[in-house]
Amino acid sequence: MKILTKGKYYGIKDSEKSFGGILLSQYDYKKDRTDWHYHENPYFWYILNGDMMDCNKNVKTLCPSGSLMFNNWQEVHYGSKHSKNANGFHLEFQKKWLNTNGIDLDLLEGSLLIQNPQVHFLFAKLYYEFINSDQYSEVSVEVLLLQICEALSGLIETNLKNIPNWINDLKELLHFDNSNLSLQYLSDQLGVHPVHISRAAPKYLSTSLGEYVRQHKLKKAIPLLLDPSNSLTKIAYQTGFSDQSHFNRVFKSHFNMNPSFYRKRIT
């Protein structure tokens, strides 16, 4: 069984940057399939472009553009490519960094596809710092990493609670349903009173329902922004915003820049 040590991934490395125990890298994937292997350090894998699949001994997980996958250290798996071109962004934690910051090495176990839009939103900011690093990037990256770990800890704590079954159904709707996600629509689909949904959502989603939906729309917009052939109007429509102006306002409120500027700096 092959072990990939620090900073080693299958593919061709485009760029790599280290921030005090954290390694960020971007790779082009050329092989249709890798060998079975595991990694020395836990890492996140964000698919920037193309269709990939992550396979371990228990499950095969489809990872289209915009997917965020976590693989813990010593998790045996292989990857396969299902499109002509594909590339991705890696965030690798050295164990020393985790220990120094008091973060459990087994924060997440095995392999996990991250659906929560808050974590995706933080990764979009992290990728921006990776592409546009300057004298302030190290502290910005450090803050984002701690926020990512905090968000993941919150997800784990929430999952350990006695969650009503309809909460998981709610997440499925928010993540995969392209309908107009109004409170009444969610109530009709779940069979739960709108007031109960609005009161319970912050407890189990770690934010308000409206903010969760806005972050989810931004989550879907990021990979579309990486493709220059997509107009901002098209992206706004595909991600469920009422129009481009609405998309611009929400994006700017979260990133402190408009989507056209973000796109210009990362592509």
Phi, psi and chi 1 to 4 in degrees:
 res  aa     phi    psi   chi1   chi2   chi3   chi4
   1 MET       -  128.0 -177.8   67.7   60.5      -
   2 LYS   -84.0  135.6 -174.7  171.2 -175.7  178.0
   3 ILE  -108.4  130.8  178.2  171.2      -      -
   4 LEU   -96.8  115.6  -62.4 -173.7      -      -
   5 THR   -79.1 -179.0   55.4      -      -      -
   6 LYS   -44.7  125.4  174.1 -172.9  171.8 -175.7
   7 GLY    74.8   11.0      -      -      -      -
   8 LYS  -105.2  124.9  -58.8  -63.3 -178.1 -177.5
   9 TYR  -140.9  157.6  -62.7   91.3      -      -
  10 TYR   -73.8  135.4  -73.7   98.7      -      -
  11 GLY   124.3 -172.0      -      -      -      -
  12 ILE  -108.6  122.4  -62.6  176.0      -      -
  13 LYS   -74.4  124.7 -178.5  165.7   59.5  179.0
  14 ASP   -85.7  -46.0  -72.5  -27.0      -      -
  15 SER  -160.7  160.5   55.4      -      -      -
  16 GLU  -153.1  139.7  179.3 -177.4  -85.9      -
  17 LYS  -142.1  141.9  -66.1  173.8 -175.8  175.5
  18 SER  -113.7  136.9  178.7      -      -      -
  19 PHE  -130.1   82.0  -65.9   89.9      -      -
  20 GLY    50.8   58.0      -      -      -      -
  21 GLY    98.1   -1.4      -      -      -      -
  22 ILE  -118.7  135.1  -64.3  -63.8      -      -
  23 LEU  -118.1  125.6 -165.3   66.0      -      -
  24 LEU  -113.5  136.2  -54.8  177.3      -      -
  25 SER  -151.3  156.8   60.1      -      -      -
  26 GLN  -127.3  133.5 -177.0  169.8  -30.5      -
  27 TYR  -130.1  146.8  -85.7   72.0      -      -
  28 ASP   -95.3  133.5  -73.5  -32.8      -      -
  29 TYR   -99.5  122.2  -52.5  124.0      -      -
  30 LYS  -107.5  -35.1  -59.6  -60.4 -177.2 -176.9
  31 LYS   -73.9  144.4  -80.2 -170.8  171.8 -175.0
  32 ASP   -70.9  -27.1  -70.2  -25.5      -      -
  33 ARG  -155.9  141.2  171.9  177.9  166.3  161.8
  34 THR   -92.1  172.3   71.0      -      -      -
  35 ASP   -77.7  162.3  -59.4  -36.6      -      -
  36 TRP   -62.4  136.3  -77.4   96.1      -      -
  37 HIS  -162.0  173.2   64.2  -80.4      -      -
  38 TYR  -143.3  166.4   63.4   92.4      -      -
  39 HIS  -110.0  149.5  -64.8 -102.9      -      -
  40 GLU   -68.9  -33.1  179.4 -176.0   26.7      -
  41 ASN  -123.9  152.1  -64.8  -47.5      -      -
  42 PRO   -68.4  147.2   23.6  -31.1      -      -
  43 TYR  -154.1  158.3   75.1   99.5      -      -
  44 PHE  -105.8  148.6  -73.5   90.7      -      -
  45 TRP  -130.7  111.5  177.9   39.5      -      -
  46 TYR  -107.0  120.5 -176.4   76.7      -      -
  47 ILE   -80.9  112.3  -49.2  -57.8      -      -
  48 LEU   -81.6  -36.7  -60.4  170.9      -      -
  49 ASN  -155.1  141.4  175.5   57.1      -      -
  50 GLY    95.2 -178.8      -      -      -      -
  51 ASP  -119.2  124.5  -63.3  -44.9      -      -
  52 MET  -125.1  168.8  -59.2  -68.2  -67.1      -
  53 MET  -138.7  133.3 -178.7 -179.3  -73.1      -
  54 ASP  -106.3  127.1 -175.5   82.5      -      -
  55 CYS  -126.3  124.1  -50.2      -      -      -
  56 ASN  -116.2 -168.0   59.8   34.5      -      -
  57 LYS   -71.2  -15.9  -66.1 -179.6  178.4  179.6
  58 ASN  -108.7  -31.0  -61.2  -44.1      -      -
  59 VAL  -152.0  150.9   66.0      -      -      -
  60 LYS  -109.9  124.5  -65.3 -179.0  178.1  179.9
  61 THR  -114.2  118.7  -55.1      -      -      -
  62 LEU   -70.7  135.2  -70.3  172.0      -      -
  63 CYS  -131.9   80.9  -60.3      -      -      -
  64 PRO   -72.8  174.4   26.7  -33.1      -      -
  65 SER   -50.8  132.4  176.5      -      -      -
  66 GLY    95.4   -4.3      -      -      -      -
  67 SER   -76.5  148.5  -61.3      -      -      -
  68 LEU  -125.5  117.9  177.8   60.2      -      -
  69 MET  -118.8  139.1 -168.5   80.9 -170.1      -
  70 PHE  -111.4  134.4  173.5   81.1      -      -
  71 ASN  -127.6  121.7  -78.5  -64.0      -      -
  72 ASN   -78.2  163.8 -152.1  -14.5      -      -
  73 TRP   -63.2  146.4   70.5  -59.4      -      -
  74 GLN    65.3   15.4  -64.6 -172.3  -18.4      -
  75 GLU   -84.3  112.2  173.4   65.9   16.0      -
  76 VAL   -76.5  126.8  177.4      -      -      -
  77 HIS  -160.8  174.9   68.9  133.6      -      -
  78 TYR  -142.8  160.9   72.0   86.1      -      -
  79 GLY  -118.4  149.1      -      -      -      -
  80 SER  -135.2  150.1   59.4      -      -      -
  81 LYS  -106.8  136.7 -175.0  175.9   68.8  166.9
  82 HIS  -128.0   29.7  -62.1  -92.0      -      -
  83 SER  -150.9  163.0   58.5      -      -      -
  84 LYS   -61.1  -46.1 -177.9  178.2  179.8 -179.4
  85 ASN  -121.4  147.1  -60.9  -52.4      -      -
  86 ALA  -159.3  142.7      -      -      -      -
  87 ASN  -148.0  161.7   56.0   54.4      -      -
  88 GLY  -151.3  166.6      -      -      -      -
  89 PHE  -116.8  130.4  171.2   57.5      -      -
  90 HIS  -113.3  139.4  -54.7  129.8      -      -
  91 LEU  -119.9  112.6  160.4   58.8      -      -
  92 GLU  -114.1  126.5  179.7  178.1  -27.3      -
  93 PHE   -95.3  125.2  -67.9   98.7      -      -
  94 GLN   -80.1  144.0  -72.0 -176.1 -103.4      -
  95 LYS   -60.0  -33.4  -63.3  168.2 -168.2  174.2
  96 LYS   -60.9  -40.1 -177.0  178.5  178.3 -179.5
  97 TRP   -64.0  -43.1 -174.1   91.7      -      -
  98 LEU   -61.8  -44.3  -66.1  171.0      -      -
  99 ASN   -65.2  -43.6  -69.4  -30.2      -      -
 100 THR   -60.1  -36.0  -61.0      -      -      -
 101 ASN   -95.4   10.6  -71.2  -81.0      -      -
 102 GLY    66.1   33.8      -      -      -      -
 103 ILE  -106.9  130.4  -62.9  168.6      -      -
 104 ASP   -61.4  129.3 -173.3   -3.0      -      -
 105 LEU   -60.6  -28.9 -173.6   60.6      -      -
 106 ASP  -103.0   39.8  -64.0  -44.1      -      -
 107 LEU   -52.9  -43.4  179.2   64.9      -      -
 108 LEU  -128.7  143.4  -67.5  172.2      -      -
 109 GLU  -105.6  147.7  -64.1 -178.8   -7.1      -
 110 GLY    63.6 -139.9      -      -      -      -
 111 SER  -112.6  144.2  -62.0      -      -      -
 112 LEU  -151.7  129.2  179.5   66.2      -      -
 113 LEU   -83.6  118.9 -174.5   67.0      -      -
 114 ILE   -86.4  117.5  -53.4  -66.2      -      -
 115 GLN   -99.8  -23.9  -61.7  -73.6    3.2      -
 116 ASN   -57.9  122.2 -175.2  -82.7      -      -
 117 PRO   -66.4  -26.0   22.1  -32.3      -      -
 118 GLN   -61.4  -40.7 -178.0 -175.2    7.1      -
 119 VAL   -69.6  -40.5 -177.7      -      -      -
 120 HIS   -60.6  -41.7  -80.3 -109.6      -      -
 121 PHE   -59.9  -42.1  167.9   66.2      -      -
 122 LEU   -67.4  -36.7  -67.2  169.0      -      -
 123 PHE   -66.9  -34.2  -98.2   83.2      -      -
 124 ALA   -62.8  -38.8      -      -      -      -
 125 LYS   -68.8  -39.5  -72.3 -171.8  170.3 -175.9
 126 LEU   -64.1  -42.2 -175.2   65.1      -      -
 127 TYR   -64.0  -37.4 -177.0   63.1      -      -
 128 TYR   -61.1  -44.3 -179.2   87.5      -      -
 129 GLU   -64.8  -35.4  -68.0  -67.2  -20.3      -
 130 PHE   -63.3  -44.0  172.2   71.2      -      -
 131 ILE   -75.2  -34.1  -64.4  -64.4      -      -
 132 ASN  -118.5   47.2  -60.3  -79.0      -      -
 133 SER   -67.3  141.1   58.6      -      -      -
 134 ASP  -144.5 -161.8   58.0   20.1      -      -
 135 GLN   -67.0  -18.0   59.1 -178.2  -34.9      -
 136 TYR  -100.5   -2.1  -53.7  110.8      -      -
 137 SER   -67.4  -35.8  -71.5      -      -      -
 138 GLU   -60.6  -45.9 -175.1  164.0   -5.6      -
 139 VAL   -70.8  -35.6   64.7      -      -      -
 140 SER   -63.6  -43.4  -63.6      -      -      -
 141 VAL   -64.2  -42.7  166.8      -      -      -
 142 GLU   -59.5  -44.5 -171.2   78.9    9.0      -
 143 VAL   -64.4  -44.4  169.3      -      -      -
 144 LEU   -62.8  -39.2  -73.0  167.9      -      -
 145 LEU   -63.5  -43.3  -68.1  171.1      -      -
 146 LEU   -66.0  -36.4  -67.9  173.5      -      -
 147 GLN   -66.2  -38.7  -71.5  176.1  -22.4      -
 148 ILE   -62.8  -46.8  -72.2  169.7      -      -
 149 CYS   -64.1  -38.5  -69.5      -      -      -
 150 GLU   -64.9  -42.3 -178.1 -179.9    0.7      -
 151 ALA   -63.5  -40.6      -      -      -      -
 152 LEU   -66.9  -39.3  -68.3  171.8      -      -
 153 SER   -61.1  -39.4  -63.9      -      -      -
 154 GLY   -64.5  -37.9      -      -      -      -
 155 LEU   -64.2  -42.1  -69.3  178.0      -      -
 156 ILE   -65.6  -44.0  -66.3  170.5      -      -
 157 GLU   -61.7  -39.7  -71.4  176.1    6.5      -
 158 THR   -65.1  -41.5  -61.2      -      -      -
 159 ASN   -67.0  -23.7  -70.6  -23.7      -      -
 160 LEU   -80.9  -13.6  -67.9  175.0      -      -
 161 LYS   -75.9  166.6  -64.7  176.8 -178.8  177.0
 162 ASN   -80.7   85.1 -172.9   18.9      -      -
 163 ILE   -82.9  131.3  -57.2  176.2      -      -
 164 PRO   -60.4  146.4  -19.9   30.5      -      -
 165 ASN   -58.2  -32.5  -70.3  -26.8      -      -
 166 TRP   -70.6  -17.5   66.4  -94.2      -      -
 167 ILE   -66.8  -42.5  -71.8  -68.3      -      -
 168 ASN   -64.7  -37.0  -70.0  -35.3      -      -
 169 ASP   -65.9  -36.6  -65.0  -25.1      -      -
 170 LEU   -62.2  -45.3  171.6   63.8      -      -
 171 LYS   -60.9  -40.8  -70.3 -179.8  179.2  180.0
 172 GLU   -59.8  -43.8  -71.8  -69.1  -48.6      -
 173 LEU   -63.6  -45.3  -76.0  171.9      -      -
 174 LEU   -65.9  -33.5  -64.0  177.7      -      -
 175 HIS   -83.6  -32.4  -65.8  159.0      -      -
 176 PHE  -124.3  -14.5  -58.4  110.8      -      -
 177 ASP   -85.8  125.7 -165.3  -31.4      -      -
 178 ASN   -93.4    8.7  -66.9  -38.6      -      -
 179 SER   -72.7  172.3  -54.7      -      -      -
 180 ASN   -71.1  106.7 -178.7   18.6      -      -
 181 LEU   -82.4   69.0  -64.1  174.0      -      -
 182 SER   -80.8  162.2   66.8      -      -      -
 183 LEU   -62.7  -39.0 -170.5   57.5      -      -
 184 GLN   -66.9  -39.1 -172.5   58.1   55.2      -
 185 TYR   -61.8  -45.8  173.0   80.2      -      -
 186 LEU   -62.3  -40.0  -65.9  172.9      -      -
 187 SER   -62.4  -43.5  174.2      -      -      -
 188 ASP   -63.8  -39.9  -66.8  -19.4      -      -
 189 GLN   -72.4  -35.7  -64.9  -62.0  -49.8      -
 190 LEU   -93.8  -19.3  -61.8  168.5      -      -
 191 GLY    70.7   31.0      -      -      -      -
 192 VAL  -123.9  140.1  179.0      -      -      -
 193 HIS   -62.0  138.5 -164.5  -79.8      -      -
 194 PRO   -53.8  -39.4  -24.2   32.7      -      -
 195 VAL   -65.3  -39.4  173.0      -      -      -
 196 HIS   -66.0  -39.5 -171.8   48.1      -      -
 197 ILE   -61.3  -48.5  -65.9  175.2      -      -
 198 SER   -65.1  -31.8   64.8      -      -      -
 199 ARG   -80.7  -34.8  -71.5  177.0  176.2  172.7
 200 ALA   -83.7  -28.3      -      -      -      -
 201 ALA   -55.1  -48.1      -      -      -      -
 202 PRO   -59.3  -31.9  -24.1   34.6      -      -
 203 LYS   -66.9  -37.9  178.8  179.6  179.2 -179.2
 204 TYR  -105.2  -14.5  -63.1  108.9      -      -
 205 LEU  -106.7   -4.8  -59.5  179.9      -      -
 206 SER    65.2   15.5  -58.9      -      -      -
 207 THR  -166.0  173.2 -173.0      -      -      -
 208 SER   -69.0  159.2   69.2      -      -      -
 209 LEU   -61.8  -42.9 -177.3   60.5      -      -
 210 GLY   -62.6  -42.2      -      -      -      -
 211 GLU   -68.1  -37.5  178.0   59.9   16.0      -
 212 TYR   -61.5  -43.6 -167.4   93.2      -      -
 213 VAL   -65.2  -42.7  171.4      -      -      -
 214 ARG   -62.1  -43.2  -77.3 -170.5  -70.5  -88.1
 215 GLN   -64.9  -35.6  -70.3 -178.6   -5.3      -
 216 HIS   -65.5  -39.5  177.6   62.2      -      -
 217 LYS   -64.2  -41.0  -69.6  178.3  179.1 -179.6
 218 LEU   -65.6  -37.7  -68.3  177.0      -      -
 219 LYS   -56.1  -43.5  162.5 -170.1  162.8 -178.5
 220 LYS   -72.5  -25.6  -65.7 -168.7  -65.6 -177.9
 221 ALA   -76.6  -31.4      -      -      -      -
 222 ILE   -57.5  -53.9  -62.6  -58.1      -      -
 223 PRO   -63.2  -28.7   19.9  -31.7      -      -
 224 LEU   -70.1  -33.0  -63.8  175.0      -      -
 225 LEU   -67.1  -26.9  -76.9  170.3      -      -
 226 LEU   -71.5  -14.9  -65.6  173.1      -      -
 227 ASP  -100.3  107.3 -176.9   -8.4      -      -
 228 PRO   -61.9  -17.0  -20.5   32.3      -      -
 229 SER   -75.2  -14.5   66.8      -      -      -
 230 ASN   -86.9  120.7  -67.5  -38.4      -      -
 231 SER   -74.0  157.8   68.7      -      -      -
 232 LEU   -64.5  -33.5  -65.9 -178.4      -      -
 233 THR   -63.9  -43.3  -60.1      -      -      -
 234 LYS   -64.1  -42.0  179.2 -179.4  178.1 -178.9
 235 ILE   -63.6  -44.1  -67.1  172.6      -      -
 236 ALA   -58.7  -43.2      -      -      -      -
 237 TYR   -66.5  -45.7  173.9   75.6      -      -
 238 GLN   -67.3  -28.1  -71.3 -174.6  -19.0      -
 239 THR   -97.0    2.8   52.8      -      -      -
 240 GLY    92.3    9.5      -      -      -      -
 241 PHE   -77.2  152.2  -71.0   96.5      -      -
 242 SER   -66.7  -33.4   55.9      -      -      -
 243 ASP  -165.4  178.3   51.6   40.5      -      -
 244 GLN   -64.9  -35.2 -174.9 -178.0  -29.0      -
 245 SER   -62.4  -41.5  -64.5      -      -      -
 246 HIS   -64.6  -44.0 -175.7 -148.8      -      -
 247 PHE   -57.4  -46.4  171.8   44.9      -      -
 248 ASN   -60.0  -44.3  -72.2  -14.2      -      -
 249 ARG   -64.8  -46.2  -70.6 -164.1  -58.8  -86.6
 250 VAL   -66.6  -42.7  174.0      -      -      -
 251 PHE   -61.0  -45.8 -167.9   96.6      -      -
 252 LYS   -65.9  -34.3 -171.0  171.0 -176.1  178.0
 253 SER   -66.8  -24.4   70.3      -      -      -
 254 HIS   -97.8  -30.3  -74.4   78.8      -      -
 255 PHE  -112.7   -4.4  -73.6   88.1      -      -
 256 ASN    58.5   28.4  -64.3  -41.6      -      -
 257 MET  -159.8  157.3   66.4 -175.5   80.6      -
 258 ASN   -82.6  161.4   59.8   43.7      -      -
 259 PRO   -63.4  -29.6   17.2  -28.7      -      -
 260 SER   -67.1  -37.1   59.1      -      -      -
 261 PHE   -70.3  -42.3 -175.4   81.7      -      -
 262 TYR   -57.1  -48.5 -177.8   92.0      -      -
 263 ARG   -59.4  -43.6  163.0 -177.2  -89.6  175.8
 264 LYS   -61.3  -34.4 -177.6  178.8  178.4 -179.9
 265 ARG   -83.8  -19.8  -62.4  -62.3  -61.2  -88.4
 266 ILE  -111.4   -3.5   64.9  173.6      -      -
 267 THR  -118.5      -   58.1      -      -      -
